[in-house]
Amino acid sequence: MRVLFVSSGRRGKPGPIIISQGESLKKSAIEVDYITAGPGLRGYLSAIPSIRRAWKKGRYDLVHAHYSLSAFAASFAGRFPMAVSLMGSDVFMSAPVRILIRILSRYRWNATIVKSARMKDKLGLPRAEVIPNGVDTTMFSPEPQMKARERLGIDPSRRVVLFGSSADRREKNPDLAEKAFALLDYPGAEMMYLSDLSHDEVPGYLNSADVLLLTSDWEGSPNVIKEAMACNCPFVSTDVGDVRWLSMGVKGCFITSSDPVDIAAGIRNALDLRGRSEGRERIISLGLDAGSVAMKIKSVYEKVIA
């Protein structure tokens, strides 16, 4: 089977989540090629003939588009079998865009994948398949905390609260995280950000941290939470996406409201834990390792082709 991945990307390169999924599918004997669309209206429009040419030359079995705007570009590039993965950000599109998503999902896309049941309901897509992104459990695996800190030059005496994104990602609500941390008053604690890192550097910081913090207003199925769980890193998160379901019954996982006082209390509880979580076992039991998710997506492809 041969699949063309269409996605947005910075500087013509797909994001790490897209590449991770593509590489996991390659391990399941699926050939995957990548093409990017955007940014901006001109970028998506100019991608339409590029996708059409790639489809004609590549002898693909189907196109798999990621994110709604990339899916729109692919939809207008030709009549070919098509699967679409919608991400958390798609929920925030304007009302006309959400209406177009529903129309295309029903009449043009052969399969629509969303990342959580909450997303499915929010977008009004009753026929969508719920398949969260998987985690590379080989890359994201537990490492002794002090060993990781020594390698990264992090003071072993500090209590590290790791914000699950960079400070300039406003959709991740870093201001709320900073308000909560200001209320914490926990001796020796400091907040760090996941900024300017390649994807393969992230596991070291998750293993170095005492707790991961996520304060988003909305998520689909937040990858950084699953990656933290795969490293047995405790986390504190607002009740977004499928986080509550992911962490059900897992020690070291704290779900809060969006009140900074409540978030500060969650961080304090996580720091008082002085240990690691048991998240990795939960991720594997849910079948959210990259290999298991690849098999679910492969099954979707087979239905589309049939």
C-alpha positions as CSV (number, residue, x, y, z in Angstrom):
1,M,0.0,0.0,0.0
2,R,1.2,3.5,-0.9
3,V,-0.1,6.6,0.8
4,L,0.5,10.3,0.2
5,F,0.5,12.4,3.4
6,V,-0.7,16.0,3.0
7,S,-0.2,18.4,5.9
8,S,0.8,21.9,6.8
9,G,4.4,22.4,7.7
10,R,7.0,25.0,8.6
11,R,9.6,25.7,5.9
12,G,8.2,22.9,3.7
13,K,8.7,20.2,6.3
14,P,5.9,18.3,8.1
15,G,5.6,18.6,11.8
16,P,7.1,16.0,14.1
17,I,3.6,14.5,14.9
18,I,3.0,13.9,11.2
19,I,6.4,12.4,10.6
20,S,6.1,10.2,13.7
21,Q,2.8,8.8,12.4
22,G,4.2,8.3,8.9
23,E,7.3,6.5,10.1
24,S,5.2,4.2,12.3
25,L,3.1,3.3,9.3
26,K,6.3,2.5,7.3
27,K,7.0,-0.2,9.9
28,S,3.7,-1.7,9.0
29,A,4.7,-2.1,5.4
30,I,3.0,1.0,4.1
31,E,5.0,3.3,1.8
32,V,4.5,7.0,2.8
33,D,5.5,10.1,1.0
34,Y,5.0,13.7,2.3
35,I,3.8,16.9,0.7
36,T,3.1,20.1,2.6
37,A,0.5,22.9,2.1
38,G,0.3,26.5,3.3
39,P,0.9,28.7,5.2
40,G,-1.7,31.2,4.3
41,L,-4.5,31.2,1.7
42,R,-2.0,31.5,-1.1
43,G,0.1,28.6,0.2
44,Y,-3.0,26.3,0.4
45,L,-4.2,27.3,-3.0
46,S,-0.8,26.8,-4.6
47,A,-0.7,23.3,-3.0
48,I,-3.7,22.1,-5.0
49,P,-1.9,21.6,-8.4
50,S,1.1,20.1,-6.5
51,I,-1.1,17.5,-4.8
52,R,-2.7,16.7,-8.2
53,R,0.7,16.2,-9.8
54,A,1.9,14.1,-7.0
55,W,-1.2,11.9,-7.1
56,K,-0.8,11.3,-10.9
57,K,2.9,10.5,-10.7
58,G,3.0,8.5,-7.5
59,R,0.5,5.7,-8.1
60,Y,-0.8,6.0,-4.5
61,D,-3.7,4.0,-3.1
62,L,-5.0,7.0,-1.2
63,V,-4.3,10.4,0.2
64,H,-4.2,11.0,4.0
65,A,-4.6,14.7,4.8
66,H,-3.9,16.1,8.2
67,Y,-5.7,19.3,9.5
68,S,-8.7,20.8,7.9
69,L,-7.1,23.4,5.7
70,S,-4.7,20.8,4.2
71,A,-7.7,18.5,3.7
72,F,-9.6,21.3,1.8
73,A,-6.6,21.7,-0.6
74,A,-6.4,17.9,-1.2
75,S,-10.2,17.7,-1.7
76,F,-10.0,20.2,-4.6
77,A,-7.0,18.5,-6.1
78,G,-8.9,15.5,-7.6
79,R,-11.2,12.6,-7.1
80,F,-9.1,10.0,-5.3
81,P,-9.7,7.9,-2.2
82,M,-9.1,10.1,0.8
83,A,-8.7,9.9,4.6
84,V,-8.6,13.0,6.8
85,S,-7.2,13.4,10.3
86,L,-8.7,16.4,12.1
87,M,-6.6,17.8,15.0
88,G,-7.6,19.8,18.1
89,S,-7.0,23.2,16.4
90,D,-9.7,22.4,13.8
91,V,-12.4,22.8,16.5
92,F,-11.5,26.5,16.7
93,M,-12.1,27.2,13.0
94,S,-14.8,29.7,12.0
95,A,-18.4,28.5,11.7
96,P,-18.3,28.5,7.9
97,V,-15.2,26.3,8.0
98,R,-16.7,23.9,10.4
99,I,-19.8,23.6,8.2
100,L,-17.5,22.8,5.2
101,I,-15.7,20.2,7.4
102,R,-19.1,18.5,8.0
103,I,-20.1,18.7,4.3
104,L,-16.8,17.3,3.0
105,S,-16.7,14.6,5.8
106,R,-20.1,13.4,4.6
107,Y,-19.8,13.7,0.8
108,R,-16.1,13.8,-0.1
109,W,-13.8,12.2,2.5
110,N,-13.9,8.4,2.6
111,A,-12.9,8.4,6.2
112,T,-12.6,11.1,8.9
113,I,-10.4,10.6,11.9
114,V,-10.6,12.7,15.1
115,K,-8.4,12.6,18.2
116,S,-11.1,12.3,20.9
117,A,-14.8,11.7,21.5
118,R,-15.1,15.3,22.7
119,M,-13.8,16.5,19.4
120,K,-16.2,14.3,17.5
121,D,-19.2,15.7,19.4
122,K,-17.9,19.3,19.1
123,L,-17.5,19.1,15.4
124,G,-20.7,17.2,14.8
125,L,-19.2,14.2,13.0
126,P,-21.1,11.1,14.2
127,R,-19.4,8.9,11.6
128,A,-15.8,9.9,12.5
129,E,-13.3,7.4,13.8
130,V,-11.7,8.3,17.1
131,I,-8.0,7.4,16.9
132,P,-5.6,9.5,19.1
133,N,-2.1,9.9,17.9
134,G,0.2,7.2,19.1
135,V,3.4,7.6,21.1
136,D,6.8,6.2,20.1
137,T,7.4,4.3,23.3
138,T,10.9,3.5,22.2
139,M,11.9,7.2,22.1
140,F,9.6,8.1,25.0
141,S,10.7,5.8,27.8
142,P,11.6,6.2,31.4
143,E,15.2,7.2,32.3
144,P,16.6,7.8,35.8
145,Q,15.8,11.4,36.7
146,M,19.3,12.3,37.9
147,K,20.9,10.7,34.9
148,A,18.7,12.8,32.6
149,R,19.5,16.0,34.6
150,E,23.2,15.4,34.5
151,R,23.1,15.0,30.8
152,L,21.1,18.2,30.3
153,G,22.9,20.3,33.0
154,I,19.8,20.7,35.2
155,D,20.4,21.4,38.9
156,P,19.6,18.1,40.7
157,S,18.4,20.1,43.8
158,R,15.6,22.0,42.0
159,R,12.0,20.9,41.6
160,V,11.2,21.3,37.9
161,V,7.7,22.2,36.7
162,L,7.9,21.7,32.9
163,F,5.4,23.6,30.8
164,G,4.3,21.4,27.9
165,S,5.1,23.9,25.2
166,S,7.0,27.1,24.4
167,A,6.0,30.4,26.1
168,D,5.0,31.9,22.8
169,R,2.3,29.3,22.0
170,R,-0.7,31.4,23.1
171,E,-3.2,28.7,22.4
172,K,-1.5,26.7,25.2
173,N,-2.3,29.4,27.7
174,P,1.1,30.0,29.2
175,D,-0.2,33.1,31.0
176,L,-2.5,30.8,33.1
177,A,0.5,28.6,33.9
178,E,2.5,31.5,35.1
179,K,-0.3,32.8,37.3
180,A,-0.6,29.4,38.9
181,F,3.1,29.1,39.4
182,A,3.2,32.5,41.0
183,L,0.7,31.2,43.6
184,L,2.6,28.0,44.3
185,D,5.2,29.2,46.8
186,Y,7.1,26.0,46.8
187,P,10.7,26.2,47.9
188,G,13.2,25.2,45.2
189,A,10.6,25.0,42.4
190,E,11.2,26.6,39.0
191,M,9.2,26.5,35.8
192,M,10.8,25.6,32.5
193,Y,9.4,25.6,28.9
194,L,9.7,23.1,26.1
195,S,11.2,25.7,23.7
196,D,13.4,25.4,20.7
197,L,13.8,21.6,21.0
198,S,13.8,18.9,18.4
199,H,11.3,16.1,19.0
200,D,14.0,13.6,20.0
201,E,15.2,16.0,22.7
202,V,11.9,16.2,24.5
203,P,12.1,12.8,26.3
204,G,15.2,14.0,28.3
205,Y,13.3,17.0,29.6
206,L,10.3,14.9,30.5
207,N,12.5,12.5,32.4
208,S,14.3,15.4,34.1
209,A,11.0,17.1,35.2
210,D,9.2,16.5,38.5
211,V,5.9,17.4,36.8
212,L,4.6,18.3,33.4
213,L,2.1,21.2,33.3
214,L,-0.6,21.7,30.6
215,T,-3.0,24.6,30.9
216,S,-4.7,24.7,27.5
217,D,-8.3,25.8,27.0
218,W,-8.8,23.1,24.4
219,E,-7.0,20.1,23.0
220,G,-7.9,17.1,20.9
221,S,-5.7,14.4,22.4
222,P,-2.6,16.2,23.7
223,N,0.5,14.4,22.5
224,V,2.8,15.9,25.2
225,I,0.5,14.3,27.9
226,K,0.9,10.9,26.3
227,E,4.6,11.4,25.9
228,A,4.9,12.3,29.6
229,M,2.9,9.2,30.6
230,A,5.2,7.0,28.4
231,C,8.1,8.4,30.4
232,N,6.3,7.9,33.7
233,C,6.4,11.7,34.3
234,P,3.6,13.0,36.6
235,F,1.5,15.7,35.1
236,V,-1.0,18.4,36.0
237,S,-3.5,19.4,33.3
238,T,-6.7,21.3,32.8
239,D,-9.6,19.1,31.9
240,V,-9.2,19.2,28.1
241,G,-9.5,16.7,25.3
242,D,-9.2,13.1,26.4
243,V,-6.8,13.8,29.3
244,R,-9.2,12.5,32.0
245,W,-9.8,9.3,30.1
246,L,-6.1,8.9,29.4
247,S,-5.1,9.2,33.1
248,M,-8.0,7.3,34.6
249,G,-6.8,5.5,37.7
250,V,-3.1,6.4,37.2
251,K,-1.0,7.6,40.1
252,G,0.7,11.0,39.7
253,C,-1.8,12.4,37.2
254,F,-3.8,15.5,38.4
255,I,-6.8,17.0,36.5
256,T,-7.8,20.6,37.5
257,S,-10.1,23.4,36.5
258,S,-8.8,26.5,34.8
259,D,-8.7,28.4,38.1
260,P,-5.0,29.2,38.9
261,V,-5.5,28.4,42.6
262,D,-6.7,24.9,41.6
263,I,-3.8,24.5,39.2
264,A,-1.3,25.6,41.9
265,A,-2.8,23.0,44.3
266,G,-2.4,20.3,41.6
267,I,1.2,21.2,41.1
268,R,1.8,21.1,44.8
269,N,0.3,17.7,45.1
270,A,2.4,16.5,42.2
271,L,5.6,17.8,43.7
272,D,4.7,16.3,47.1
273,L,4.4,13.0,45.4
274,R,8.2,12.8,45.1
275,G,8.1,9.9,42.7
276,R,7.1,9.0,39.2
277,S,3.8,8.1,37.7
278,E,2.6,4.8,36.3
279,G,1.5,6.3,33.0
280,R,3.5,4.1,30.7
281,E,1.6,1.0,31.7
282,R,-1.7,2.9,31.0
283,I,-0.6,4.1,27.5
284,I,0.4,0.5,26.5
285,S,-2.9,-1.0,27.9
286,L,-4.9,1.5,25.9
287,G,-3.1,0.6,22.7
288,L,-1.7,4.1,22.2
289,D,1.8,3.1,21.4
290,A,2.7,4.1,17.9
291,G,2.7,0.6,16.5
292,S,-0.8,-0.2,17.8
293,V,-2.2,3.1,16.4
294,A,-0.5,2.4,13.1
295,M,-2.5,-0.8,12.8
296,K,-5.8,1.0,13.5
297,I,-5.0,3.6,10.8
298,K,-4.0,0.8,8.4
299,S,-7.4,-0.8,9.0
300,V,-9.1,2.5,8.1
301,Y,-7.0,2.6,4.9
302,E,-8.1,-0.9,4.0
303,K,-11.8,0.1,4.4
304,V,-11.2,3.2,2.2
305,I,-9.6,1.2,-0.6
306,A,-12.2,-1.5,-0.4
